[in-house]
Amino acid sequence: MVISTSKLTGERQTKMFENPQSLVHATNDELFSLETEFVNQIQLAGAQKRFNWFYPRIRALKKLADEQKISEISTLNDLAPILFQHTVYKSYPLTFIEKKKFDKLTAWLDKLTTHDLSSIQTANCNSIDSWLEAIETQSEIHIVHSTGTTGKLSFLPRSESEMENFKNAFYLFIEVLTGADPHKTKMPVFFPSFADGRQLAQRVLSRFGPILAGSEEEYHTAIPGFLSADFMSLAGRLQSAKAKGELGKLQMLKALSYNKGELIRLKRNRPKYMAAFFDNMVTNYRGRQVFIMGTLTSMIDAALEGEKQGLSNVFASNSAIVTGGGLKGQTVPDDWYERICKFYGVQNIRDGYGMTETTGYCPSCDKSHYHIYPHFIPFIFDNNGQVLPRNGTQTGRFGFYDLLTESYWGGFLTGDEVTLHWDDDQCACGRTGPWLEKKIQRISEKSDGGDKISCAGSQEAYDTFIDYLLDLEEE
């Protein structure tokens, strides 16, 4: 499978240097066969171009870079001190939402994007959903938000061209996992969640699901309607407060009480929706090749329910079952993987590693490793926030720079501890380039809920940066 970069035409190689975003137009075989030095050169050239373009356009980046005394990118490690911590896109005070100060929330987001949001009118906004609608109707960006399981939603802006980049990266990801080219192979798509919404999964599947399926009629979701950001915010804060034993202290229950009714209605109707979705899937599509994408917990729940009904080998063996998200603390049988495969009738299920901040995901291979696309520049940090060598096998906090972003700075320091193998330890599947072991752990879980982030540069510089994000009176 290995292809030398010499087999790429000079024109293709030049295009990659001039525009790293063209990486998503290469094939998977090409991207996972590029020589290490060639990838390093592309990534450095891309990082230099992106920093020079973003620096005068994103005020928060300029503030952090100035504090860290970064004025140019000479080496890849120069990016390390200016990776945004994973909490930055949810660093706004919750009072902005609870007290409906959406003008302040807009001013906060305005510091984090290349798009000018200063003229956005929010006087009529009385909810997160209405605020997001105002942003999208009065500007050129879409907003993607996280699941909010920690109690706050992250908000990330994406342009139309970024959504197209995501589509191309998503198609590459699907092809690695399934062996099928989404541009050519069409099959019924099942997504056991809401039909629409601004959370990343809904954004991706509502936009590209019907294309993957070949028609709207062959794209199936479990729950009709729109997944409300206000609902997600409330649900996340309830979950977080319950875990901390602080449920009785939540003042925001009054501020968002209208969503409490929605929470109750969904809890009451969800079993009915899921039962109809499941029945349609196993009755009308049995024996067919299908594409199913959902969380791991939803896959297990479906398999266990199917077993109760005596069902197994429901779909054609070449069906694509794609999952992610981990077990989320759910107690499952030891042989859950084998039982999922038996129920769906496939030899394996595949997953990927990514997050709301990334353009696409890192696909898993048949050796159970996650492979990192060249448009991601990976970093591993030790407990003191120092960058570990880019060779051998390194374990520590994962950071990355995404070369495909345009509306927001693509550098992030995550909350995950990973083990990364660099190119001198090639995966047995034959793909070149860095790869991650499947065991990925949240640092907060490892440290009993704490996650003291030490950035690669001065902590004082980063504290000043955060203060700048929250200082909105002068705007």
N, C-alpha and C positions, 0 to 999 in steps of 0.2 A: 504494500500500500504506500510505502514511503516515496514521495516525489521530491526530487532535488529542486531547489529554487532555480536551477539552470533551465528547468523545463517551463518556467514562466517566461513569457516573452519580455524583452527589454521594456516594451511599452507598458506591460502590466506592472512590472516592478517599479517603473518610474511613477506610475499613477498611484501606487501604494505609498510611495514616499511623499508625493505632492498632496495626496488626500487620503489619510488613514481610514476615513469612513468608507472608502471603496473596499475595505477588507470584507464587509458583509456581502459583497457581490462575488467573492471568490467561492469555490466549492469547499466542502468539508475536507475532502482529500488534500486539497492544496493547503488549507489553513492549518491542518494538523500534520503537515509534512515539511513545513518551512524550516530551514536551518536556523539554529539559535542566533547566530550573529546577524543574520538578515532580519529576524524579528526584532532584535535589540535595536538595530539601526532605524527600522520603521517606527518603533515605539518612541525612541528618543526624538526623532524628527517630528513625530506627531505631537509629543508632549510639549516641545518647544513652540510649535505653531499654536497649539491650543492655549497655552499659558499666555503667549503674547497677545492673543485675540481676546481672551477672557479678562485679563488683568485690568484694562481700563473700563470694562463693561459691567463687571459685577463688583459692587462696592464692598461687599463682605470679603470677597477674595482679596481685593486690593488692601483692605485693612489688615487681614491676617498676613499676607505676603510682606507688607511693610514692617509689621511687628516682628516677623521672623527674619527680616532682612534678606528676603529672596527677591531678586530683581530679574533673574534669568534662570533658565533650566540648562545646565551644562551636563549633568548626569541624571539618570533616572532617580537616584536617591535624593536629588534636590526637590523632588515632589513631596517627599515624606513629611516635612514640617508643615506643609500646607494642605494635607488631606483633612477634610472636614470630619469631625467626629460624627458618629452615626446618629447622635441626638440633635444635630444642628437643625434639621428640617422639622423638628417638633420642639424647638427651643422657645417658642412663644409662651407667654403666661396664659394659663387656662381662663383667667378673668376676661381676656379679650373675647372669648366665646360666651362665657357665662353672663357677662354684662353687655354682650352684643356690641363690642367695640371693634366692628369689622373694618373701620378705617385704620385702626392701629394694626390689625392683623395684615391688612394690605401693605402698609408701610414696612412691616417686618419682612414680608415676602419679597417686596420690591428690592430689598438689599441683597437678595439671593438669586436674582435672575437677570439675564441680559435684556429682558423686555421691560419697557417703561410702564409701570403700573400707577404712576402718580396721578393720572386723571381718572382712575376707576371710581365710579360713584357707588357708594355702599349705604346711603341713607335709608334705603328701603329694605335692607337685608335684616332679617330677624332669625336666621338659622345658618348653619354651616352650608347646607345645600344651596340656599339662596345666595350666599356669598360666593361660592364656587361658580354658580350660574352667572353672577355679575362679572366675575373675572373672565370667564370664557366668552361671554357675549360682547364684552368691551375690549378684548385684547386678542392676540393671535395665538394664545397658548391654551392647552388642555391641562387640567390638574389631575394628577394621580395621587391617591392617598394610600397609606398603609392600612393594615388591619386594626391597628390601635390596641393590640392585646396588652400593652404595657400601661394603658390608661390615656394615651394621647395619640392623635393621628399625626403622621408626617405628611406634609404637603410638598409635592414636587411638580414643577412646571415642565411641560413638554410641548414642543412645537409640532406642527404637522409633519415636517421633515424628520423629526425625531421619532414620531410614531411610525413613519415608513421605515426608518432604520430598525426600529424594534421589530417590525413585521419581518424584515429580511433576516434578522438575527434569530427570531423565533422559528422561522422556517428551517434555518440551518440546524437549530436545536432539535426540532421535530424529526428531521431527516436522520440525524445521528441516532436518535432513540428508536426510530421505527424502521429505518431502511427505506422508507417511502418518500418520494419527492412531493411535498405538498402542492407544488405548482402543477403537478401532473396527476397524482393519485388522489381521487376523491372518495371519501367514505363517510357514513353517518357519524356525527359528532354528538357526544353526550357530556354535559357539564352539570354536575349535581349541586347547583347553587343558583343565585339570582340571575335573571336574564340580562340585567344591565346595571350600571353603576360606575363610580369613579375609582373604586378600589382596583388595584392593578390587574387582578385576575379577570374582573368584569370588563375592564377597559380592553384587555387583550382578546378575550374570547368573544365578546359581543361584536368586536370589530373584525376579527379574523376567523371566528368559528364558522359562519356561513360560507366563507370562501373555502375553508378546509373541507366542509361538507359538500360543497358544490351547489347548494341552494339553501334558502331560508327554511324550507320544509324539512330538510335533513339535519338541521341543527336544533338540538333539544336541550333545554335547561329545566331544572327542577322547580324553581320558584319564580312565578311571574312577577313582573314589575321591576322597580328600581331599588337597588341597595342604597339606602340613605346614609350619607356621611354622618348625620346627626345620630342616627341609630347606632352606627359603628362606634362613634365616640362615646355614647352613653353605655353601650354594652361593654366596651373596653374598660371604662372607668368603674363600672359595677364589678367587673371581674377582678380588676386590680385592687379595689377597695375591699372586696370580700377576702382576697388572699391575705391582705394586711390586717384584717379584722377591724376595718374602719368604715364599714358600710353605713353605720348610723350617723356618720359625720359628714356625709356628702351633701353640701349645700346645692350642688348643681342639679339635684333631683327636681327641685322646684323650677329651676331655670329651663329645664328640658322635660318637664313633666308630660308634655304632649307626646313625647316619644315613648313614654312608659307604656301607653296604651298600645302602640305599635309593637312593642316588645312582647306584650301579652298576646296580641293577635297572632304574631308570628309563631310563638311557642305553641299556641292552640292549633294553628293551621299547618305547621310544618310537617307533622306526620302524614297528613292527607296529601300534601304536595309530593313528598318523597315516595309515598306508596304508588301514586299515579305514575311518577317518573320511572320507578323501578318496574312496574307492570308493563309499561310501554316498551321499555328496553328489552325485557326478557321474553315478552310475548310476540311483539311485532318485528323484532330484529334477531331472533334466535338463529344461530348458524351463519350469520352474515359477518363480514369483515367490518369492524367499527373502530372508531377512535374515541377513547374515553379519557378525559383529563379531570382530575380532582385531587383533593387532599388525601393523604394516606389513610387518615381515620375514616373518611367517607367510603373509601375502597373496602376497608375491613368491615365496616358496618354492612355494606351491600353484600359482601361475601357471606357473612354470618347469617344475614336474613335469608339469602338464597339457600343456604344449607338447611334452614328450617323448613323450606318448601321442597326439599329434595332435589334442588337444581345443581347441575354441574356442567362444565364444558358448554357454557351458554353460547359463546360466539366462535367464529372461525379462528383457527390457531394463528393466523397472520394478523389478527387484530392488534391495535396499538393501545396499550394501557400505560398512561403516563401520569406520574404522581409526584408529590413532594410535600413538604411541610412538617415531616416528622410525626411522632406519635402524640405530641402535645400532652404527655403525662397519662395518656389513656392506658388502662390495663388491658392487654390483649393476650391471646393464646401464644405459646412459644412457637407453634408451627403456623403462625398467621400468614407468612409469605407463601408457603406451599398451598394453603387453603384458598388464598386469593387466586393464585394461578389456576388451581383446579376449578374454582367456580367460573372464572371468566373463560377458561379453556385455552390459556396461553402458556408458553414455556417460561416467560419472564415478564416482570413489570419493570419499567425504567423510570428514573427520576432525574432531577437536575438541581443545581445549587445556584441560588441567586436571591435577589431582594428587590424591594421597590426602587432602590436607587440605580439598579443596573439596567443596561440595555441588553435584554436577553438573559440566558442562563447558561451555566456550565453543565454540559450533558454528562451523564454517567456512561461508562463503557461496560462491556461484558465481564470485565475484571473488577467491577464495583469501585471504579475510581472516577472522580470528576475532572474533566479536562477543561483547561482554561483557554478561551479563544484569544487570539493575538490582539484583539482590540481592548482587552483588559491587561493593564500593567500591574502585576501582583507584587505585594510587599508582605513580609512577615516581621513583626515587631516583638522584642522581648518584653519582660515585665517592666522594664525601665523606659520603654518607649523608643528603644534604639533599633534601627533597621538591622536585621540579620542578613548574613551573606546570601547572595543570589546563586547559590550552588548547593549541591548535596541535598540533604533532607533537613528541613527546618520546622520546628513547632513553635507556635506563638499566636499573637493577635493578627488577624488577617486584615490587610488594607489593599486598596486597588485604585487605579485611575482608569476611567472609562473614556476611551478616545471618541466615542460616538455622541457624546452630549453636546448640545448647542445652547440650551436655555438655562442650564445650571452647571456649576462646576462639577466635574466628574470624579473628583478625588474624595475617597471616603476611608475612614478608619472604622472598621466594623466592631461589633461586640462579640465576635466569634473567635474561638481558639481552634486552629486547624493545624494539620500537618501537611506541608507542601513538599513535593519532590520536584526538583528542577530538571532540566533537560538531560543532565548527565546521569539520570536514573530513569531511563525510558520505560514507559508502561509496557507490560507484556502484550497489550492489545495491538501494539505496533505504532500507535500515534506518538508523535514527538511533541515537545513542549512541556511546560509545567503541568502537574496534576495534583489533585487533593485527595487525601484518604477520605473514606466515607464518614469516619468518626469526626463529627463537628459538634462542638459544645459551646453553649452560651457561657461566657465568662461569668455573668451574673449568677448562673446556676451553680457553677463550680465554686464560687466564693460566697455561697449562701445569700444570694440576692444583691451583693455589692459588686460594683464594676468601676473601680477607680481607674480612669483612663489617664495614662501618661502619654502626652503627645511627643512626637519625635523632636520637637524644638522646645522652646522655653514655655513652661506652664503659665508663666506670667503673661506672655504674649497671647496665649490662647484665651486666658481669662479676660484680657482686654478686648479681644475679638468678640467674645460672647456678650460682654457688656455693651459693645457697640451695636450688636444686633437688637438689644433690648432697649437702647436709648432712643426713644421715638419722639420725645418732646421737641427735639431740635429740628425735626424734619418739617 
